[in-house]
């Protein structure tokens, strides 16, 4: 049915293709949106011979809830049948055809069949016929100094499209390459004239005919020269050759392969499709041009364009003026293109006609250096070709940044480069982060940046991205560089980077301290608490960061090297803690270490028990004594009693006199040191005040200290040294006299 007509029995108008798009597989050209043409059966013209994807988007008939089910299919005789997939909540459908190697020129039929699944017309179906025509955009011709190119409509003329090769005799276009024979062999180039390989196949002679076509899993190129035919499987096959007649032209398409032969009896057209020895005889003596339309050959001879009729007999479809000699022949879309030589090579023109000989027109007029070779096929305009590189020039698909390790979020730059390997300037515009962790990546412009830059062929620009994550972990985003790169007008580059947040970690040893029993007023020895940084960043303890806390915090004290310090990973500092109970009973507190480590502060529990002294000393205090210089005076005996209810051991050095004036006191005798006192047992200590000569008069004090296994006890003792009285003088002396 025609697009726009009413489907019988349907609730709305017919559906149709809302969008038909050809998307090149690489950067060979922009996306092409294709509008329908033709009459009752719509025609869609797509670029022929181009690798790419054909995307057809379809919208169906609607009304009273009618929609399309999942049985909507397209059948295309060149590719096969495909089921359309629903998009846009089921209101439209699409199908994509991947076309590796492209579609050869010519018309092909297709149809769309849909079954209505819902609504009042559920179960109904309709079919739409349409035509897909693969068209070639350019005609190429050989001349004495290279290859020229012109659009099939006669515009965009480039006589010097490819230069640097002489006497181009034959041209063939296949996939994304143009192949040509010249004075030194067979060359090839990209369709935009770039990457010319003049010595692709060195033959040292000009080949009269050349053909390239798909063969099995690859491509095959064949050429003829001086009674031989050569061949090579692409890309890396060996060169083969064999004897052959004088072949003047070759063509291959749709599995058909034809060649024109010149011999003593004239010219013949041969093909493997013909029975041996029965090729059709052709008019004229030489065939310079040969092409295939569908499965039918067309050729030039003298001033005619010929084809085969239904009975395989030569038939003329076009005849030029007698003084025009036709040369090369090619087909594009619905037209034949051929080179006409006027007045014995004094002037040349490029003509076109339909395949039935009608619609003659001149595409290009009045040039004189053509060699006769003609080919038609897709083309590319000079364009930038963009690839992504790292800083070393290595091609990459995405930028994988480094892993940053730091206690705070990094602000670091990562970069990739865009290389223009095409043959036209790359003109880039915006650089934006379009998706992913957009807040973690920011474009950083600078000299040489790709933002609003013009990058010549062979040059490159950079895209610098600042990585500034808010949270640790791996972050990903997509950076888009917009510009004149084909086919989409932008290039998306995935980027990623990772932040591993480093942090200090506190380990203390011991994890807690139990000082055991101690008598109030009799402090314990210091216990060392070692603080180790087991993390990956510096551990900072501020000034005042080590404190005591808890119910009985005043029963504990500390000193050490951990205050106002930064401890590097694997390093330590230490804290010395003691217990000095202020009362009997269970006593508890904690040592708290504030730092920049997670979970700060670190808490070390402190415990101990206040107990009565295990030994008692009497008298307590020891009564003071008075003496004169040079006289030793004993104290009253001191009795030590075990009041603990258990045995108490006093070490050999357990009886000492301590304090600031300890040298003025001494122990005369004692029965305590080195003894184990049973419960309630006693021992005694005799001490004296022994000021030596030269000791100034005054009061002196010391402690009599007794140490045992579970602690120590002490009693104070004091002595007074009197001012001496003078004897033997009858009169008083003045102060200072003797």
C-alpha positions as CSV (number, residue, x, y, z in Angstrom):
1,X,0.0,0.0,0.0
2,X,1.1,3.5,-0.6
3,X,2.4,5.5,2.3
4,X,-0.3,7.8,3.6
5,X,-3.2,5.8,2.3
6,X,-6.0,4.3,4.5
7,X,-5.8,0.7,5.4
8,X,-9.1,-1.1,5.0
9,X,-10.4,-2.3,8.3
10,X,-7.9,-0.3,10.4
11,X,-8.8,2.3,12.9
12,X,-6.3,4.9,11.7
13,X,-4.1,5.7,8.7
14,X,-1.3,3.4,7.7
15,X,1.9,3.5,9.6
16,X,5.1,4.4,7.8
17,X,8.8,4.8,8.3
18,X,9.4,7.9,10.5
19,X,13.1,7.8,10.0
20,X,15.5,5.9,7.8
21,X,19.2,6.4,8.6
22,X,22.4,5.1,7.1
23,X,25.2,5.1,9.7
24,X,28.8,4.5,8.4
25,X,30.7,2.0,10.3
26,X,33.7,4.2,10.7
27,X,34.6,7.9,10.2
28,X,34.2,7.7,6.4
29,X,31.2,10.0,6.4
30,X,28.3,11.5,8.3
31,X,25.0,9.8,9.1
32,X,22.6,10.1,6.2
33,X,18.9,10.5,6.8
34,X,17.0,9.1,3.8
35,X,13.6,10.5,2.7
36,X,11.2,8.3,0.6
37,X,10.9,9.0,-3.1
38,X,9.0,7.2,-5.9
39,X,5.3,6.7,-6.4
40,X,2.9,4.1,-5.0
41,X,5.8,2.1,-3.7
42,X,8.2,4.2,-1.6
43,X,11.9,4.1,-2.6
44,X,14.8,4.6,-0.2
45,X,18.2,5.3,-1.7
46,X,21.1,4.3,0.5
47,X,24.9,4.7,-0.2
48,X,26.1,1.6,-2.2
49,X,29.2,-0.3,-1.3
50,X,29.6,1.4,2.1
51,X,30.2,-0.5,5.3
52,X,27.5,0.6,7.8
53,X,24.2,0.1,9.4
54,X,20.7,0.8,8.0
55,X,18.3,1.8,10.7
56,X,14.6,1.9,9.9
57,X,12.2,3.3,12.4
58,X,8.5,2.5,11.9
59,X,5.3,3.9,13.5
60,X,2.1,1.9,13.0
61,X,-1.6,2.8,12.7
62,X,-3.4,4.0,15.9
63,X,-6.9,4.6,17.0
64,X,-9.2,3.3,19.8
65,X,-6.3,1.6,21.6
66,X,-4.9,-0.2,18.5
67,X,-1.2,-0.8,18.6
68,X,1.4,-3.1,17.1
69,X,2.3,-6.4,18.6
70,X,5.7,-8.1,18.5
71,X,5.1,-9.8,15.2
72,X,6.2,-6.9,13.0
73,X,8.8,-8.0,10.5
74,X,10.7,-6.7,7.5
75,X,11.7,-9.0,4.6
76,X,14.5,-7.6,2.4
77,X,15.6,-9.8,-0.4
78,X,19.3,-8.7,-0.1
79,X,19.5,-9.5,3.6
80,X,16.6,-11.6,4.8
81,X,13.8,-11.3,7.4
82,X,14.2,-9.5,10.7
83,X,11.8,-8.8,13.5
84,X,11.3,-5.2,14.6
85,X,11.9,-4.4,18.2
86,X,9.5,-2.0,20.0
87,X,10.8,1.4,21.2
88,X,9.1,4.4,22.7
89,X,6.8,2.4,25.0
90,X,5.5,0.3,22.1
91,X,4.3,3.3,20.0
92,X,7.0,2.7,17.4
93,X,9.4,0.0,16.2
94,X,12.9,-0.2,14.7
95,X,15.2,-2.6,13.0
96,X,18.9,-2.3,12.2
97,X,20.6,-4.0,9.3
98,X,24.4,-4.3,9.6
99,X,25.8,-4.2,6.1
100,X,29.5,-5.4,6.2
101,X,31.0,-4.6,2.9
102,X,28.0,-2.5,1.9
103,X,25.3,-3.3,-0.6
104,X,26.1,-3.4,-4.3
105,X,24.4,-0.9,-6.5
106,X,20.9,-1.6,-7.7
107,X,17.3,-2.0,-6.6
108,X,16.0,-4.5,-4.2
109,X,12.5,-5.2,-2.9
110,X,11.4,-5.3,0.7
111,X,8.1,-5.5,2.6
112,X,6.9,-4.8,6.1
113,X,4.3,-7.1,7.6
114,X,2.6,-6.3,10.9
115,X,-0.1,-8.1,12.9
116,X,-2.2,-5.9,15.1
117,X,-2.3,-7.4,18.6
118,X,-4.5,-5.1,20.6
119,X,-7.6,-3.0,20.4
120,X,-10.8,-3.5,18.4
121,X,-8.7,-4.6,15.4
122,X,-6.6,-7.1,17.2
123,X,-5.7,-10.1,15.0
124,X,-5.7,-8.0,11.8
125,X,-2.6,-7.5,9.7
126,X,-1.3,-5.3,6.9
127,X,1.7,-5.3,4.6
128,X,3.6,-2.4,3.1
129,X,5.9,-2.8,0.1
130,X,9.0,-0.6,-0.4
131,X,12.2,-0.5,-2.4
132,X,15.7,0.0,-1.2
133,X,18.1,1.3,-3.9
134,X,21.8,1.2,-3.3
135,X,23.3,4.2,-5.2
136,X,26.8,5.2,-5.9
137,X,27.7,8.8,-5.5
138,X,30.8,9.3,-7.7
139,X,32.2,8.5,-11.1
140,X,36.0,8.1,-11.3
141,X,38.0,8.4,-14.5
142,X,41.6,7.7,-15.3
143,X,43.9,10.2,-17.0
144,X,47.6,10.5,-17.9
145,X,48.6,11.9,-14.5
146,X,46.2,10.2,-12.1
147,X,42.5,9.8,-11.4
148,X,39.7,12.4,-11.4
149,X,36.4,12.3,-9.6
150,X,33.0,13.9,-10.1
151,X,29.6,13.4,-8.4
152,X,27.0,11.6,-10.5
153,X,25.1,14.9,-10.8
154,X,28.1,16.6,-12.3
155,X,29.1,18.6,-9.2
156,X,32.2,18.5,-7.0
157,X,34.6,18.0,-9.9
158,X,38.1,17.0,-8.8
159,X,40.3,16.3,-11.9
160,X,43.4,15.8,-9.6
161,X,41.7,13.6,-7.1
162,X,44.6,11.2,-7.0
163,X,48.0,12.2,-8.5
164,X,51.5,10.8,-8.7
165,X,50.5,7.8,-10.9
166,X,50.8,7.7,-14.7
167,X,48.7,6.3,-17.5
168,X,45.8,4.9,-15.4
169,X,44.2,2.3,-17.6
170,X,41.6,0.6,-15.4
171,X,39.7,1.4,-12.2
172,X,37.6,-0.6,-9.8
173,X,35.8,0.4,-6.6
174,X,35.2,-2.1,-3.9
175,X,34.1,-1.7,-0.3
176,X,36.1,1.3,1.1
177,X,38.9,1.3,-1.5
178,X,39.6,2.4,-5.1
179,X,41.9,0.2,-7.1
180,X,43.7,1.2,-10.3
181,X,46.2,0.0,-12.8
182,X,49.0,2.4,-13.9
183,X,52.3,2.4,-15.6
184,X,54.1,0.5,-12.8
185,X,51.5,-1.9,-11.4
186,X,48.3,-1.8,-9.4
187,X,47.7,0.7,-6.7
188,X,44.9,1.5,-4.3
189,X,43.7,4.4,-2.1
190,X,41.0,5.3,0.3
191,X,37.8,6.6,-1.1
192,X,38.7,10.2,-0.1
193,X,42.0,9.9,-2.1
194,X,44.1,9.4,1.1
195,X,46.6,6.7,1.9
196,X,47.6,6.1,-1.7
197,X,49.6,2.8,-2.1
198,X,50.9,3.1,-5.7
199,X,52.9,-0.1,-5.4
200,X,50.2,-2.2,-3.8
201,X,50.8,-4.9,-6.5
202,X,53.9,-4.3,-8.6
203,X,53.5,-5.6,-12.1
204,X,55.9,-3.3,-14.1
205,X,53.3,-3.2,-16.8
206,X,49.9,-1.6,-17.3
207,X,47.0,-3.9,-16.7
208,X,44.2,-3.5,-19.3
209,X,41.4,-4.6,-17.0
210,X,40.9,-4.9,-13.3
211,X,38.1,-6.3,-11.1
212,X,37.7,-6.7,-7.3
213,X,34.9,-8.7,-5.8
214,X,33.9,-10.8,-2.7
215,X,35.1,-14.4,-2.9
216,X,34.4,-16.8,-0.1
217,X,35.4,-15.3,3.2
218,X,37.5,-12.6,1.6
219,X,38.0,-10.4,-1.4
220,X,39.8,-11.3,-4.7
221,X,41.4,-8.9,-7.1
222,X,42.1,-10.0,-10.7
223,X,43.8,-8.2,-13.6
224,X,44.8,-8.9,-17.2
225,X,47.9,-7.9,-19.1
226,X,49.5,-9.2,-22.3
227,X,47.8,-12.6,-22.5
228,X,47.9,-13.4,-18.8
229,X,45.5,-13.0,-15.9
230,X,46.8,-12.3,-12.4
231,X,45.0,-12.7,-9.1
232,X,45.6,-12.0,-5.4
233,X,43.4,-12.7,-2.4
234,X,43.2,-9.7,-0.1
235,X,44.7,-8.6,2.0
236,X,47.7,-10.8,2.2
237,X,47.4,-13.6,-0.3
238,X,50.1,-14.5,-2.8
239,X,50.0,-13.4,-6.4
240,X,49.0,-16.1,-8.9
241,X,48.9,-15.9,-12.6
242,X,47.9,-18.0,-15.7
243,X,47.7,-17.7,-19.4
244,X,44.6,-16.1,-20.8
245,X,43.3,-14.6,-24.0
246,X,43.5,-10.8,-24.7
247,X,41.1,-9.6,-22.0
248,X,40.1,-5.9,-22.5
249,X,37.5,-5.5,-19.7
250,X,36.2,-7.4,-16.6
251,X,33.2,-7.0,-14.3
252,X,31.7,-8.9,-11.4
253,X,28.5,-8.5,-9.4
254,X,25.9,-10.7,-7.7
255,X,28.0,-13.8,-8.2
256,X,28.3,-13.1,-11.9
257,X,31.7,-12.7,-13.5
258,X,32.2,-11.5,-17.1
259,X,35.2,-10.6,-19.3
260,X,35.5,-9.3,-22.8
261,X,38.0,-10.9,-25.1
262,X,39.5,-9.6,-28.3
263,X,40.6,-12.1,-30.9
264,X,41.2,-12.4,-34.6
265,X,37.5,-12.8,-35.2
266,X,36.4,-9.8,-33.3
267,X,35.2,-9.6,-29.7
268,X,33.4,-12.1,-27.4
269,X,31.8,-11.9,-23.9
270,X,32.7,-14.8,-21.7
271,X,31.5,-15.9,-18.3
272,X,31.6,-19.1,-16.2
273,X,27.9,-19.1,-16.6
274,X,28.1,-19.9,-20.3
275,X,28.7,-23.5,-21.5
276,X,32.3,-23.9,-22.6
277,X,32.9,-22.7,-26.2
278,X,29.6,-20.8,-26.4
279,X,30.3,-17.2,-25.4
280,X,28.1,-14.6,-27.1
281,X,29.7,-13.0,-30.1
282,X,29.9,-9.2,-29.9
283,X,29.7,-6.5,-32.5
284,X,32.9,-4.5,-33.0
285,X,36.5,-5.4,-32.6
286,X,37.2,-4.3,-29.0
287,X,35.3,-3.8,-25.7
288,X,36.9,-1.1,-23.6
289,X,34.1,-0.9,-21.0
290,X,32.1,-3.5,-19.2
291,X,29.7,-3.4,-16.2
292,X,26.9,-5.5,-14.7
293,X,23.4,-4.2,-13.7
294,X,21.6,-6.7,-11.6
295,X,22.8,-9.9,-13.4
296,X,22.9,-8.4,-16.9
297,X,26.1,-7.3,-18.6
298,X,26.5,-4.0,-20.4
299,X,29.4,-3.1,-22.6
300,X,30.8,-0.4,-24.9
301,X,32.0,-1.0,-28.4
302,X,32.7,1.7,-31.0
303,X,29.9,4.2,-30.5
304,X,27.4,1.9,-28.8
305,X,26.3,0.7,-25.4
306,X,25.1,-2.9,-25.7
307,X,23.5,-5.6,-23.5
308,X,22.2,-9.1,-23.8
309,X,18.5,-9.7,-24.6
310,X,16.4,-12.5,-23.1
311,X,18.0,-14.9,-25.7
312,X,21.6,-14.0,-24.8
313,X,22.0,-12.1,-28.0
314,X,23.7,-8.7,-28.2
315,X,21.4,-5.8,-28.3
316,X,22.2,-2.1,-28.6
317,X,20.5,0.2,-26.0
318,X,22.3,3.4,-26.8
319,X,24.1,4.7,-29.9
320,X,26.2,7.9,-30.0
321,X,27.1,10.0,-33.0
322,X,29.3,8.2,-35.5
323,X,32.3,10.4,-34.6
324,X,32.1,9.5,-30.9
325,X,34.1,6.5,-29.7
326,X,32.9,5.1,-26.3
327,X,35.4,3.9,-23.8
328,X,35.0,2.9,-20.1
329,X,31.6,2.1,-18.7
330,X,30.1,2.1,-15.1
331,X,26.8,1.9,-13.4
332,X,25.4,4.0,-10.5
333,X,21.9,4.1,-9.2
334,X,19.7,3.8,-12.3
335,X,22.2,5.2,-14.8
336,X,25.1,4.0,-17.0
337,X,28.1,6.3,-17.2
338,X,30.6,6.1,-20.1
339,X,33.4,8.1,-21.5
340,X,33.1,9.4,-25.0
341,X,36.0,10.4,-27.2
342,X,35.3,13.0,-29.8
343,X,37.3,13.8,-33.0
344,X,40.0,11.3,-32.5
345,X,40.9,12.1,-28.9
346,X,40.9,15.8,-29.4
347,X,38.0,16.2,-26.9
348,X,36.3,14.0,-24.3
349,X,33.1,14.0,-22.3
350,X,31.5,11.9,-19.6
351,X,27.9,10.9,-20.5
352,X,25.1,9.2,-18.6
353,X,21.9,7.4,-19.8
354,X,19.4,5.1,-18.2
355,X,19.8,1.4,-18.8
356,X,17.3,1.5,-21.6
357,X,19.3,4.2,-23.4
358,X,16.9,7.1,-22.5
359,X,17.6,10.2,-20.5
360,X,21.0,11.0,-22.1
361,X,22.9,13.7,-20.3
362,X,26.4,15.1,-20.2
363,X,28.0,14.8,-16.7
364,X,31.4,16.4,-17.5
365,X,32.4,18.0,-20.8
366,X,35.4,19.0,-22.7
367,X,38.5,17.5,-21.2
368,X,41.3,15.8,-23.2
369,X,43.7,13.7,-21.0
370,X,41.4,10.8,-20.1
371,X,42.7,7.3,-20.7
372,X,39.3,5.7,-21.0
373,X,39.1,4.0,-17.6
374,X,35.8,4.7,-15.8
375,X,34.3,3.3,-12.5
376,X,31.4,4.3,-10.3
377,X,31.1,3.8,-6.5
378,X,30.9,5.5,-3.2
379,X,33.2,8.3,-2.2
380,X,34.4,10.2,0.7
381,X,35.3,13.8,0.9
382,X,38.5,14.8,2.6
383,X,37.8,14.6,6.3
384,X,39.6,14.4,9.6
385,X,39.9,10.9,11.1
386,X,40.2,11.0,14.8
387,X,41.8,8.4,17.1
388,X,42.4,8.5,20.8
389,X,45.9,8.2,22.2
390,X,47.7,8.2,25.5
391,X,50.7,10.4,26.2
392,X,53.0,8.0,24.5
393,X,51.0,8.0,21.2
394,X,49.5,4.5,21.8
395,X,46.0,4.1,20.6
396,X,43.5,3.5,23.3
397,X,39.7,3.0,23.6
398,X,39.3,4.5,27.0
399,X,41.4,6.5,29.4
400,X,42.2,4.5,32.5
401,X,43.7,6.9,35.0
402,X,46.0,5.9,37.9
403,X,45.0,4.9,41.4
404,X,45.6,7.8,43.8
405,X,46.2,7.0,47.5
406,X,45.9,9.9,49.9
407,X,44.1,10.7,53.2
408,X,42.2,13.6,51.5
409,X,40.6,13.7,48.1
410,X,43.1,14.2,45.3
411,X,42.9,17.0,42.8
412,X,44.9,15.4,40.0
413,X,44.9,15.7,36.2
414,X,44.6,12.9,33.8
415,X,44.7,13.4,30.0
416,X,44.1,11.8,26.6
417,X,45.0,13.0,23.2
418,X,43.1,13.2,19.9
419,X,45.1,12.4,16.8
420,X,43.9,13.6,13.4
421,X,45.1,11.0,10.9
422,X,42.8,12.3,8.1
423,X,43.4,14.7,5.3
424,X,41.4,17.7,6.5
425,X,41.5,19.8,9.6
426,X,39.8,18.6,12.7
427,X,37.8,21.5,14.2
428,X,36.7,20.6,17.7
429,X,34.4,22.7,19.8
430,X,33.1,21.7,23.3
431,X,34.6,19.3,25.7
432,X,32.0,18.1,28.2
433,X,31.6,15.3,30.7
434,X,28.2,13.9,29.6
435,X,27.5,10.9,31.9
436,X,28.8,8.8,34.8
437,X,30.4,10.5,37.8
438,X,30.1,13.9,36.3
439,X,31.0,15.7,39.6
440,X,34.3,13.8,39.9
441,X,35.7,14.9,36.5
442,X,36.1,18.5,35.2
443,X,37.6,19.5,31.9
444,X,40.7,21.6,32.4
445,X,41.5,23.9,29.4
446,X,45.0,25.0,28.4
447,X,47.3,25.7,25.5
448,X,47.1,22.8,23.1
449,X,43.7,21.7,24.5
450,X,41.1,20.2,22.1
451,X,38.5,22.7,23.3
452,X,37.7,25.0,20.3
453,X,40.8,23.9,18.5
454,X,41.9,23.4,14.9
455,X,44.1,20.3,14.5
456,X,45.8,19.8,11.2
457,X,46.4,16.4,9.5
458,X,49.0,14.4,11.5
459,X,48.7,16.7,14.6
460,X,47.0,16.1,17.9
461,X,45.5,18.0,20.8
462,X,44.9,17.0,24.4
463,X,42.0,16.7,26.7
464,X,43.0,17.3,30.3
465,X,40.5,16.2,33.0
466,X,40.8,17.1,36.7
467,X,39.9,14.2,38.9
468,X,38.4,15.5,42.2
469,X,36.3,12.8,43.8
470,X,34.0,13.5,46.8
471,X,34.2,9.9,48.0
472,X,36.8,7.1,47.8
473,X,36.4,4.4,45.2
474,X,36.6,3.9,41.4
475,X,34.9,6.7,39.4
476,X,33.9,6.5,35.8
477,X,32.5,9.0,33.3
478,X,32.2,9.7,29.6
479,X,33.9,12.7,28.1
480,X,32.5,14.0,24.8
481,X,34.5,16.1,22.3
482,X,32.3,17.7,19.7
483,X,33.5,18.9,16.3
484,X,33.5,17.9,12.6
485,X,34.5,14.3,13.2
486,X,32.4,11.8,11.3
487,X,30.0,10.2,11.4
488,X,28.3,11.6,14.5
489,X,29.9,15.0,15.0
490,X,31.4,14.0,18.3
491,X,33.7,11.5,19.9
492,X,32.9,9.9,23.3
493,X,35.8,8.7,25.4
494,X,35.3,6.7,28.6
495,X,37.5,7.8,31.5
496,X,38.1,6.3,34.9
497,X,40.3,6.9,37.9
498,X,40.4,5.6,41.5
499,X,40.9,7.2,44.9
500,X,42.0,4.9,47.7
501,X,41.7,7.0,50.9
502,X,44.7,6.3,53.2
503,X,44.2,6.8,56.9
504,X,46.2,6.2,60.1
505,X,45.2,3.3,62.4
506,X,46.0,3.0,66.0
507,X,47.2,-0.1,67.8
508,X,48.0,0.0,71.5
509,X,49.9,-2.6,73.5
510,X,48.8,-3.6,76.0
511,X,45.2,-3.0,75.2
512,X,44.4,-2.5,78.9
513,X,46.4,-2.2,82.1
514,X,45.5,-3.8,85.5
515,X,47.9,-2.6,88.2
516,X,46.6,-5.0,90.9
517,X,46.5,-4.1,94.6
518,X,48.4,-1.1,95.9
519,X,48.0,0.7,99.2
520,X,46.8,4.3,99.0
521,X,49.7,6.6,99.1
522,X,52.0,4.0,97.7
523,X,52.1,4.4,93.8
524,X,52.9,1.5,91.5
525,X,55.8,1.3,89.1
526,X,55.2,2.9,85.6
527,X,53.7,0.6,83.0
528,X,54.6,1.4,79.3
529,X,51.7,1.6,76.8
530,X,53.1,1.5,73.2
531,X,51.1,3.3,70.5
532,X,51.8,2.0,66.9
533,X,50.5,3.5,63.7
534,X,49.5,0.5,61.7
535,X,47.7,2.6,59.0
536,X,48.9,4.1,55.7
537,X,49.0,7.8,56.7
538,X,50.6,9.9,59.4
539,X,49.0,9.5,62.9
540,X,48.7,13.0,64.5
541,X,48.1,13.3,68.2
542,X,47.5,17.0,69.1
543,X,48.8,18.9,72.1
544,X,46.7,17.7,75.0
545,X,45.5,14.8,73.0
546,X,46.4,12.2,75.7
547,X,44.1,12.5,78.7
548,X,42.8,10.5,81.7
549,X,39.1,9.8,82.1
550,X,36.8,7.7,84.2
551,X,35.4,7.6,87.7
552,X,38.8,7.3,89.5
553,X,40.9,9.1,86.9
554,X,42.8,11.0,89.7
555,X,44.2,7.6,90.9
556,X,46.3,7.3,87.7
557,X,49.0,9.4,86.2
558,X,51.0,9.3,82.9
559,X,54.0,10.7,81.1
560,X,55.5,9.9,77.7
561,X,56.3,10.9,74.1
562,X,52.8,10.7,72.4
563,X,51.6,14.2,73.0
564,X,51.7,16.8,70.2
565,X,53.4,14.4,67.8
566,X,52.9,12.9,64.3
567,X,53.7,9.2,64.1
568,X,54.5,7.9,60.6
569,X,53.2,4.5,59.4
570,X,54.8,1.6,61.3
571,X,56.4,3.9,63.8
572,X,55.6,4.2,67.6
573,X,55.4,6.4,70.6
574,X,55.0,5.4,74.2
575,X,53.0,6.5,77.3
576,X,54.1,5.6,80.9
577,X,51.2,5.1,83.2
578,X,51.1,4.5,87.0
579,X,48.5,3.7,89.7
580,X,48.4,5.6,92.9
581,X,45.1,4.9,94.7
582,X,43.5,7.5,96.8
583,X,41.3,5.0,98.6
584,X,40.7,1.3,99.2
585,X,38.6,-0.7,96.8
586,X,38.3,-1.2,93.1
587,X,39.6,1.8,91.2
588,X,39.1,2.4,87.4
589,X,39.8,4.9,84.7
590,X,41.0,5.1,81.2
591,X,43.8,6.5,79.1
592,X,42.3,8.3,76.1
593,X,44.4,9.1,73.0
594,X,42.8,11.6,70.6
595,X,44.1,11.5,67.0
596,X,43.2,11.9,63.3
597,X,42.6,8.1,63.1
598,X,39.1,6.8,62.4
599,X,37.3,6.0,65.6
600,X,39.3,8.5,67.7
601,X,39.8,8.6,70.6
602,X,41.6,5.3,71.3
603,X,40.7,4.1,74.9
604,X,43.0,2.0,77.1
605,X,41.1,0.8,80.2
606,X,43.0,1.2,83.5
607,X,42.2,-0.7,86.7
608,X,43.7,-1.3,90.1
609,X,42.7,-2.0,93.7
610,X,43.4,0.1,96.7
611,X,44.2,-2.1,99.7
612,X,45.4,-1.4,103.2
613,X,49.1,-1.7,103.7
614,X,50.2,-5.3,104.3
615,X,52.7,-4.2,107.0
616,X,52.3,-1.6,109.8
617,X,55.1,0.2,111.4
618,X,55.0,1.5,115.0
619,X,55.6,4.1,116.2
620,X,54.3,6.1,113.2
621,X,55.7,8.6,113.0
622,X,59.0,7.9,114.7
623,X,59.5,10.4,117.6
624,X,62.1,13.0,116.7
625,X,65.4,13.1,118.5
626,X,67.8,16.0,119.3
627,X,71.6,15.7,119.4
628,X,74.7,17.7,119.2
629,X,77.3,17.8,116.4
630,X,79.3,14.7,116.3
631,X,76.9,12.8,118.4
632,X,74.8,9.8,117.1
633,X,71.4,9.4,118.7
634,X,69.2,6.3,118.4
635,X,65.5,6.3,117.7
636,X,63.2,4.2,119.7
637,X,62.9,0.7,118.2
638,X,60.5,0.4,115.3
639,X,58.2,-2.7,115.3
640,X,57.0,-4.1,111.9
641,X,53.8,-6.2,112.1
642,X,52.3,-8.3,109.3
643,X,48.6,-7.2,109.4
644,X,47.6,-8.7,106.1
645,X,46.5,-12.1,107.3
646,X,48.9,-13.8,105.0
647,X,52.6,-14.3,104.7
648,X,54.6,-11.3,103.5
649,X,58.0,-11.5,102.0
650,X,60.5,-8.7,102.5
651,X,63.4,-8.8,100.1
652,X,67.0,-8.5,101.2
653,X,67.2,-4.9,100.1
654,X,63.7,-4.2,101.4
655,X,64.7,-1.9,104.3
656,X,65.9,1.5,103.2
657,X,66.2,5.1,104.4
658,X,65.0,7.5,101.7
659,X,64.3,11.2,101.4
660,X,66.3,14.4,101.0
661,X,68.3,14.0,104.3
662,X,68.8,10.2,104.1
663,X,72.6,10.7,104.6
664,X,72.0,12.1,108.1
665,X,70.2,8.9,109.2
666,X,71.3,5.2,109.4
667,X,70.1,1.8,110.3
668,X,71.9,0.3,113.3
669,X,70.3,-3.1,113.0
670,X,67.1,-4.8,111.7
671,X,65.5,-8.2,111.6
672,X,63.2,-7.6,108.6
673,X,65.2,-7.7,105.4
674,X,65.2,-11.1,103.7
675,X,62.5,-12.4,105.9
676,X,59.0,-13.8,105.3
677,X,56.7,-12.7,108.0
678,X,53.8,-15.0,108.9
679,X,50.5,-13.4,109.6
680,X,50.7,-11.3,112.8
681,X,54.4,-11.9,113.0
682,X,56.8,-9.0,113.8
683,X,60.3,-7.8,113.1
684,X,62.2,-4.8,114.3
685,X,64.4,-2.0,113.0
686,X,66.8,0.2,115.0
687,X,67.7,3.5,113.4
688,X,69.7,6.5,114.5
689,X,70.3,10.2,113.7
690,X,73.9,10.6,112.7
691,X,74.7,14.2,111.7
692,X,78.4,14.3,110.8
693,X,81.0,17.0,111.6
694,X,80.3,20.1,109.6
695,X,76.6,19.6,109.7
696,X,74.9,22.8,110.3
697,X,72.4,23.1,113.2
698,X,68.8,22.6,112.2
699,X,66.0,20.1,111.6
700,X,66.5,17.1,109.3
701,X,64.0,14.4,108.1
702,X,63.9,11.2,106.2
703,X,61.6,8.2,105.6
704,X,62.2,4.7,106.9
705,X,60.8,2.7,103.9
706,X,60.1,-1.0,103.9
707,X,59.4,-2.7,100.5
708,X,57.6,-6.0,100.2
709,X,56.2,-8.1,97.4
710,X,52.8,-6.4,97.3
711,X,53.9,-2.9,97.9
712,X,55.8,-0.8,100.4
713,X,55.2,1.2,103.6
714,X,57.2,4.1,105.2
715,X,57.3,6.1,108.4
716,X,58.8,9.5,108.7
717,X,61.7,10.2,111.1
718,X,63.2,13.5,112.2
719,X,66.2,14.8,114.0
720,X,67.3,18.2,115.3
721,X,71.0,19.3,115.5
722,X,71.5,21.8,118.4
723,X,73.7,24.9,118.4
724,X,76.8,24.0,120.5
725,X,77.4,25.6,123.9
726,X,81.0,27.1,124.6
727,X,82.8,26.3,127.8
728,X,86.1,27.7,129.5
729,X,85.6,31.4,128.7
730,X,85.2,33.9,131.6
731,X,83.7,36.6,129.6
732,X,81.2,36.7,126.8
733,X,82.4,36.9,123.3
734,X,81.1,39.0,120.6
735,X,79.5,37.2,117.8
736,X,82.1,36.0,115.4
737,X,84.9,35.9,117.9
738,X,86.7,32.8,119.2
